[in-house]
């Protein structure tokens, strides 16, 4: 007998595909550093590259590499960033993105040569 589906709780770890729009993003010490703008990913190959965040501290969204993200939930995205790391985040330039909208996934991708599969 199959177990009925039960959605994740707000504090339960989730996959990158389930990240919700405008999720708060925090630094290692729990300080709010921004809100989710876009998810950077290669949907076809199921590769999560990272996220972009918006904040009132800057005009252009900033990129956070997936290696710096330590916990994903419906309630918050936790990073290992320090305040100095946050100040040094690079600006986002639209190349490939995965945009969550109102809890539903809407994807848009553009080619970025660094993310293409290498020819054998």
Phi, psi and omega in degrees: 000130180286142175281135179295149179294138176228120182296155180295150174284163183302335182256003180279140178301138179232165176279161182301328181293342184259005180297136181266149179303142175062025176296134177297145178241132182237156177278180182300328181271006177089003179287138178291126180245350179162189176234151180303131176254296179226156170258127179264118186201161170251096185298319182301318182259007179053053179243121179266118182265331181151202181222166167244149180233152174250150176205156176286353180281343181213162182272320183266135176304150180249152182262135171240117179295146182302333180294340182267356180264122185254342183203130178241124172224174176290338184269325186202150172250120183256133179247173174258018184286142172266169176303322177295321178299316182299317180298333183261009180298142180279152177292147176276134173237122187301116175225305178216130179209158181231114189252119173279136179230116174051041178083358177244150183268134178227119187249144175220130180229143172232154184286135171229116189305326181295340182259000178285150174294142177282139178286138179269000000 
